């Protein structure tokens, strides 16, 4: 699935940006980035419409790309799953909902939960150009740390949301998200050790609650990377001219690192498990070296040699995050 924004979303964002001075947005985006790095939640930095626009200009494309990759993998690992309803918790600009609608065009009802009015207003504005499920999304202003129950849905997603929740309330938030889930729960976090830590804690709690994990893990055993590395992946997305200006960069693309988890209800039939590639494959003279998460819960190095031509031809097409 392409990491590019859907044409309708790109046009809607351009329309929202029309006539807004880019210098001012760049300054707001810089302040927002500094605040996030300092650990401040969005409520403290995104207070008006132009703050939300600055955030969308710099973060919506990357959030969309990461969520699109996660949902595409969910659809591949659970091929018979055809959801009709979506709960986007911590919806922000609605980027995750757009990605879900691209992967599952049969979605008929979407609910957004978020505590930030400017972001919800921008999400609704952008959604007027989207498919019917987004245009008619139910908007609920809600704090994710508040007790539920929240609307039930076939797909529940929380993308880049756990980082804004105090650590002592993350477990209860995960429990509420799982209680709302009737099919699969998708969690997406920054691809940092801290983001991986939040995903790992959620994984442990969800497996204890009876969830299966179609992706990225090929097993429900303990993560073999604890204390050694962190599980994360990457997606490369294009940068528009406005995106480059807002971020003060010249490179026409960026690599978004993310950690994620797909948890499924026991009745959701997943496809067969396969080892997953945990790092960029390394191509050398003997062949292609792969770092795999194996079915037995261990990290498995594997060398696919050039002499094994059929396997080598397959390995050449594989990348970081793929299964083998």
SETI-710657 format. One record per residue (C-alpha): residue number from 0; y, x, z. Coordinates in steps of 0.5 Angstrom, whole numbers, plus 500, padded with zeros to 3 digits. Example, Ala and Ser with C-alpha at 12.3 -4.5 7.8 and 13.67 -1.06 7.14 Angstrom:
REM SETI-710657
<i: 0 v: 491 u: 525 w: 516>
<i: 1 v: 498 u: 527 w: 514>
REM end
This chain:
REM SETI-710657
<i: 0 v: 500 u: 500 w: 500>
<i: 1 v: 507 u: 503 w: 498>
<i: 2 v: 511 u: 505 w: 504>
<i: 3 v: 518 u: 503 w: 500>
<i: 4 v: 521 u: 497 w: 502>
<i: 5 v: 520 u: 490 w: 498>
<i: 6 v: 525 u: 489 w: 493>
<i: 7 v: 527 u: 483 w: 497>
<i: 8 v: 528 u: 486 w: 503>
<i: 9 v: 532 u: 492 w: 500>
<i: 10 v: 537 u: 487 w: 496>
<i: 11 v: 538 u: 483 w: 503>
<i: 12 v: 539 u: 490 w: 507>
<i: 13 v: 544 u: 492 w: 501>
<i: 14 v: 548 u: 485 w: 501>
<i: 15 v: 548 u: 486 w: 509>
<i: 16 v: 551 u: 492 w: 508>
<i: 17 v: 556 u: 490 w: 503>
<i: 18 v: 563 u: 492 w: 505>
<i: 19 v: 562 u: 495 w: 511>
<i: 20 v: 565 u: 502 w: 512>
<i: 21 v: 559 u: 507 w: 512>
<i: 22 v: 562 u: 512 w: 516>
<i: 23 v: 563 u: 507 w: 522>
<i: 24 v: 555 u: 506 w: 521>
<i: 25 v: 554 u: 513 w: 521>
<i: 26 v: 557 u: 514 w: 527>
<i: 27 v: 554 u: 508 w: 531>
<i: 28 v: 547 u: 510 w: 528>
<i: 29 v: 548 u: 517 w: 531>
<i: 30 v: 550 u: 514 w: 538>
<i: 31 v: 544 u: 510 w: 538>
<i: 32 v: 540 u: 516 w: 536>
<i: 33 v: 543 u: 519 w: 542>
<i: 34 v: 542 u: 514 w: 547>
<i: 35 v: 535 u: 513 w: 545>
<i: 36 v: 533 u: 520 w: 546>
<i: 37 v: 536 u: 519 w: 553>
<i: 38 v: 531 u: 514 w: 554>
<i: 39 v: 536 u: 508 w: 554>
<i: 40 v: 533 u: 501 w: 551>
<i: 41 v: 536 u: 497 w: 545>
<i: 42 v: 540 u: 492 w: 550>
<i: 43 v: 545 u: 498 w: 552>
<i: 44 v: 547 u: 501 w: 545>
<i: 45 v: 546 u: 495 w: 540>
<i: 46 v: 551 u: 490 w: 542>
<i: 47 v: 554 u: 487 w: 536>
<i: 48 v: 553 u: 486 w: 529>
<i: 49 v: 555 u: 493 w: 526>
<i: 50 v: 550 u: 496 w: 531>
<i: 51 v: 545 u: 492 w: 529>
<i: 52 v: 546 u: 494 w: 522>
<i: 53 v: 547 u: 502 w: 523>
<i: 54 v: 540 u: 501 w: 527>
<i: 55 v: 537 u: 497 w: 521>
<i: 56 v: 540 u: 503 w: 516>
<i: 57 v: 537 u: 508 w: 520>
<i: 58 v: 530 u: 505 w: 523>
<i: 59 v: 528 u: 499 w: 519>
<i: 60 v: 525 u: 503 w: 513>
<i: 61 v: 521 u: 508 w: 517>
<i: 62 v: 519 u: 502 w: 522>
<i: 63 v: 517 u: 498 w: 516>
<i: 64 v: 513 u: 504 w: 513>
<i: 65 v: 509 u: 505 w: 519>
<i: 66 v: 507 u: 498 w: 520>
<i: 67 v: 505 u: 497 w: 513>
<i: 68 v: 500 u: 503 w: 514>
<i: 69 v: 498 u: 500 w: 520>
<i: 70 v: 497 u: 493 w: 517>
<i: 71 v: 494 u: 496 w: 511>
<i: 72 v: 489 u: 499 w: 515>
<i: 73 v: 487 u: 493 w: 519>
<i: 74 v: 486 u: 489 w: 513>
<i: 75 v: 481 u: 495 w: 510>
<i: 76 v: 477 u: 495 w: 517>
<i: 77 v: 477 u: 488 w: 517>
<i: 78 v: 476 u: 485 w: 510>
<i: 79 v: 475 u: 478 w: 512>
<i: 80 v: 480 u: 477 w: 516>
<i: 81 v: 486 u: 472 w: 513>
<i: 82 v: 491 u: 470 w: 519>
<i: 83 v: 495 u: 465 w: 518>
<i: 84 v: 500 u: 466 w: 524>
<i: 85 v: 504 u: 472 w: 527>
<i: 86 v: 507 u: 474 w: 533>
<i: 87 v: 512 u: 479 w: 533>
<i: 88 v: 514 u: 482 w: 540>
<i: 89 v: 520 u: 486 w: 540>
<i: 90 v: 521 u: 484 w: 533>
<i: 91 v: 528 u: 487 w: 532>
<i: 92 v: 530 u: 487 w: 525>
<i: 93 v: 523 u: 484 w: 523>
<i: 94 v: 521 u: 490 w: 519>
<i: 95 v: 514 u: 489 w: 522>
<i: 96 v: 514 u: 482 w: 520>
<i: 97 v: 516 u: 484 w: 513>
<i: 98 v: 510 u: 489 w: 513>
<i: 99 v: 505 u: 484 w: 515>
<i: 100 v: 507 u: 479 w: 510>
<i: 101 v: 506 u: 484 w: 504>
<i: 102 v: 499 u: 485 w: 507>
<i: 103 v: 497 u: 478 w: 509>
<i: 104 v: 501 u: 473 w: 504>
<i: 105 v: 497 u: 467 w: 507>
<i: 106 v: 502 u: 468 w: 513>
<i: 107 v: 505 u: 461 w: 514>
<i: 108 v: 508 u: 461 w: 521>
<i: 109 v: 512 u: 467 w: 524>
<i: 110 v: 515 u: 468 w: 531>
<i: 111 v: 520 u: 473 w: 533>
<i: 112 v: 520 u: 475 w: 541>
<i: 113 v: 526 u: 479 w: 542>
<i: 114 v: 532 u: 480 w: 548>
<i: 115 v: 537 u: 483 w: 543>
<i: 116 v: 541 u: 477 w: 540>
<i: 117 v: 545 u: 482 w: 534>
<i: 118 v: 538 u: 484 w: 532>
<i: 119 v: 535 u: 477 w: 532>
<i: 120 v: 541 u: 475 w: 528>
<i: 121 v: 540 u: 481 w: 523>
<i: 122 v: 533 u: 479 w: 522>
<i: 123 v: 534 u: 472 w: 521>
<i: 124 v: 540 u: 474 w: 516>
<i: 125 v: 535 u: 479 w: 512>
<i: 126 v: 529 u: 474 w: 512>
<i: 127 v: 533 u: 469 w: 508>
<i: 128 v: 531 u: 473 w: 502>
<i: 129 v: 524 u: 473 w: 504>
<i: 130 v: 517 u: 469 w: 504>
<i: 131 v: 517 u: 462 w: 507>
<i: 132 v: 514 u: 464 w: 513>
<i: 133 v: 520 u: 469 w: 515>
<i: 134 v: 525 u: 464 w: 512>
<i: 135 v: 522 u: 459 w: 517>
<i: 136 v: 521 u: 464 w: 523>
<i: 137 v: 521 u: 461 w: 530>
<i: 138 v: 526 u: 465 w: 534>
<i: 139 v: 525 u: 466 w: 541>
<i: 140 v: 530 u: 470 w: 545>
<i: 141 v: 525 u: 473 w: 551>
<i: 142 v: 524 u: 479 w: 555>
<i: 143 v: 517 u: 482 w: 554>
<i: 144 v: 517 u: 484 w: 561>
<i: 145 v: 518 u: 477 w: 563>
<i: 146 v: 511 u: 473 w: 565>
<i: 147 v: 508 u: 469 w: 559>
<i: 148 v: 505 u: 465 w: 556>
<i: 149 v: 507 u: 467 w: 549>
<i: 150 v: 506 u: 463 w: 543>
<i: 151 v: 498 u: 465 w: 541>
<i: 152 v: 497 u: 468 w: 534>
<i: 153 v: 492 u: 470 w: 529>
<i: 154 v: 496 u: 477 w: 529>
<i: 155 v: 500 u: 480 w: 535>
<i: 156 v: 504 u: 486 w: 533>
<i: 157 v: 509 u: 490 w: 538>
<i: 158 v: 512 u: 496 w: 534>
<i: 159 v: 516 u: 501 w: 537>
<i: 160 v: 517 u: 496 w: 543>
<i: 161 v: 513 u: 499 w: 549>
<i: 162 v: 517 u: 505 w: 549>
<i: 163 v: 523 u: 501 w: 552>
<i: 164 v: 519 u: 497 w: 557>
<i: 165 v: 519 u: 501 w: 564>
<i: 166 v: 512 u: 504 w: 565>
<i: 167 v: 510 u: 500 w: 571>
<i: 168 v: 511 u: 494 w: 567>
<i: 169 v: 507 u: 496 w: 561>
<i: 170 v: 500 u: 494 w: 563>
<i: 171 v: 502 u: 487 w: 564>
<i: 172 v: 506 u: 487 w: 558>
<i: 173 v: 499 u: 489 w: 554>
<i: 174 v: 496 u: 484 w: 558>
<i: 175 v: 500 u: 478 w: 556>
<i: 176 v: 500 u: 481 w: 548>
<i: 177 v: 492 u: 480 w: 549>
<i: 178 v: 492 u: 473 w: 552>
<i: 179 v: 497 u: 471 w: 546>
<i: 180 v: 492 u: 474 w: 541>
<i: 181 v: 487 u: 470 w: 537>
<i: 182 v: 485 u: 475 w: 532>
<i: 183 v: 488 u: 482 w: 532>
<i: 184 v: 493 u: 486 w: 536>
<i: 185 v: 497 u: 492 w: 533>
<i: 186 v: 501 u: 497 w: 537>
<i: 187 v: 505 u: 502 w: 534>
<i: 188 v: 509 u: 507 w: 537>
<i: 189 v: 512 u: 514 w: 536>
<i: 190 v: 508 u: 519 w: 534>
<i: 191 v: 509 u: 523 w: 540>
<i: 192 v: 505 u: 525 w: 546>
<i: 193 v: 509 u: 520 w: 550>
<i: 194 v: 508 u: 515 w: 544>
<i: 195 v: 500 u: 517 w: 544>
<i: 196 v: 500 u: 516 w: 552>
<i: 197 v: 502 u: 509 w: 552>
<i: 198 v: 497 u: 507 w: 546>
<i: 199 v: 492 u: 511 w: 550>
<i: 200 v: 493 u: 507 w: 556>
<i: 201 v: 493 u: 500 w: 552>
<i: 202 v: 487 u: 502 w: 549>
<i: 203 v: 483 u: 503 w: 556>
<i: 204 v: 486 u: 497 w: 558>
<i: 205 v: 484 u: 493 w: 552>
<i: 206 v: 477 u: 495 w: 551>
<i: 207 v: 476 u: 494 w: 559>
<i: 208 v: 478 u: 487 w: 557>
<i: 209 v: 473 u: 486 w: 552>
<i: 210 v: 477 u: 488 w: 545>
<i: 211 v: 474 u: 492 w: 540>
<i: 212 v: 478 u: 498 w: 536>
<i: 213 v: 477 u: 497 w: 529>
<i: 214 v: 482 u: 503 w: 528>
<i: 215 v: 484 u: 508 w: 528>
<i: 216 v: 478 u: 510 w: 533>
<i: 217 v: 471 u: 510 w: 530>
<i: 218 v: 468 u: 508 w: 537>
<i: 219 v: 470 u: 505 w: 544>
<i: 220 v: 469 u: 512 w: 548>
<i: 221 v: 474 u: 516 w: 551>
<i: 222 v: 479 u: 519 w: 547>
<i: 223 v: 476 u: 526 w: 545>
<i: 224 v: 484 u: 529 w: 544>
<i: 225 v: 486 u: 528 w: 552>
<i: 226 v: 489 u: 534 w: 554>
<i: 227 v: 488 u: 538 w: 548>
<i: 228 v: 492 u: 534 w: 542>
<i: 229 v: 495 u: 527 w: 541>
<i: 230 v: 493 u: 522 w: 536>
<i: 231 v: 498 u: 521 w: 531>
<i: 232 v: 499 u: 520 w: 523>
<i: 233 v: 504 u: 520 w: 518>
<i: 234 v: 507 u: 516 w: 512>
<i: 235 v: 512 u: 519 w: 507>
<i: 236 v: 518 u: 514 w: 505>
<i: 237 v: 524 u: 515 w: 501>
<i: 238 v: 531 u: 515 w: 503>
<i: 239 v: 536 u: 511 w: 500>
<i: 240 v: 543 u: 514 w: 499>
<i: 241 v: 546 u: 510 w: 505>
<i: 242 v: 540 u: 512 w: 509>
<i: 243 v: 541 u: 520 w: 508>
<i: 244 v: 549 u: 519 w: 509>
<i: 245 v: 547 u: 515 w: 516>
<i: 246 v: 542 u: 520 w: 518>
<i: 247 v: 546 u: 526 w: 515>
<i: 248 v: 541 u: 529 w: 511>
<i: 249 v: 540 u: 531 w: 504>
<i: 250 v: 532 u: 531 w: 503>
<i: 251 v: 531 u: 524 w: 499>
<i: 252 v: 525 u: 523 w: 503>
<i: 253 v: 523 u: 523 w: 511>
<i: 254 v: 516 u: 523 w: 514>
<i: 255 v: 515 u: 518 w: 520>
<i: 256 v: 510 u: 520 w: 525>
<i: 257 v: 507 u: 514 w: 529>
<i: 258 v: 501 u: 513 w: 533>
<i: 259 v: 497 u: 506 w: 533>
<i: 260 v: 492 u: 502 w: 535>
<i: 261 v: 488 u: 496 w: 532>
<i: 262 v: 485 u: 491 w: 538>
<i: 263 v: 480 u: 486 w: 535>
<i: 264 v: 477 u: 480 w: 539>
<i: 265 v: 470 u: 480 w: 539>
<i: 266 v: 469 u: 475 w: 534>
<i: 267 v: 473 u: 478 w: 529>
<i: 268 v: 468 u: 482 w: 524>
<i: 269 v: 470 u: 489 w: 522>
<i: 270 v: 467 u: 493 w: 517>
<i: 271 v: 462 u: 499 w: 518>
<i: 272 v: 465 u: 505 w: 523>
<i: 273 v: 467 u: 512 w: 519>
<i: 274 v: 469 u: 518 w: 522>
<i: 275 v: 477 u: 519 w: 521>
<i: 276 v: 481 u: 525 w: 519>
<i: 277 v: 486 u: 527 w: 525>
<i: 278 v: 490 u: 532 w: 521>
<i: 279 v: 492 u: 534 w: 514>
<i: 280 v: 486 u: 537 w: 510>
<i: 281 v: 487 u: 544 w: 509>
<i: 282 v: 485 u: 547 w: 502>
<i: 283 v: 482 u: 554 w: 502>
<i: 284 v: 478 u: 558 w: 498>
<i: 285 v: 471 u: 556 w: 501>
<i: 286 v: 473 u: 548 w: 500>
<i: 287 v: 477 u: 543 w: 504>
<i: 288 v: 477 u: 543 w: 512>
<i: 289 v: 477 u: 537 w: 516>
<i: 290 v: 478 u: 535 w: 523>
<i: 291 v: 475 u: 529 w: 524>
<i: 292 v: 474 u: 524 w: 530>
<i: 293 v: 466 u: 522 w: 530>
<i: 294 v: 462 u: 516 w: 531>
<i: 295 v: 460 u: 520 w: 538>
<i: 296 v: 467 u: 520 w: 541>
<i: 297 v: 467 u: 528 w: 539>
<i: 298 v: 472 u: 532 w: 535>
<i: 299 v: 468 u: 534 w: 529>
<i: 300 v: 470 u: 540 w: 524>
<i: 301 v: 467 u: 539 w: 517>
<i: 302 v: 468 u: 544 w: 511>
<i: 303 v: 467 u: 540 w: 505>
<i: 304 v: 465 u: 546 w: 500>
<i: 305 v: 467 u: 547 w: 493>
<i: 306 v: 459 u: 548 w: 491>
<i: 307 v: 458 u: 541 w: 493>
<i: 308 v: 462 u: 538 w: 487>
<i: 309 v: 461 u: 530 w: 489>
<i: 310 v: 463 u: 531 w: 496>
<i: 311 v: 469 u: 536 w: 494>
<i: 312 v: 471 u: 531 w: 489>
<i: 313 v: 472 u: 525 w: 494>
<i: 314 v: 475 u: 530 w: 499>
<i: 315 v: 480 u: 532 w: 495>
<i: 316 v: 483 u: 525 w: 495>
<i: 317 v: 483 u: 524 w: 502>
<i: 318 v: 489 u: 525 w: 507>
<i: 319 v: 491 u: 525 w: 514>
<i: 320 v: 489 u: 518 w: 517>
<i: 321 v: 483 u: 516 w: 512>
<i: 322 v: 476 u: 515 w: 514>
<i: 323 v: 470 u: 519 w: 510>
REM end
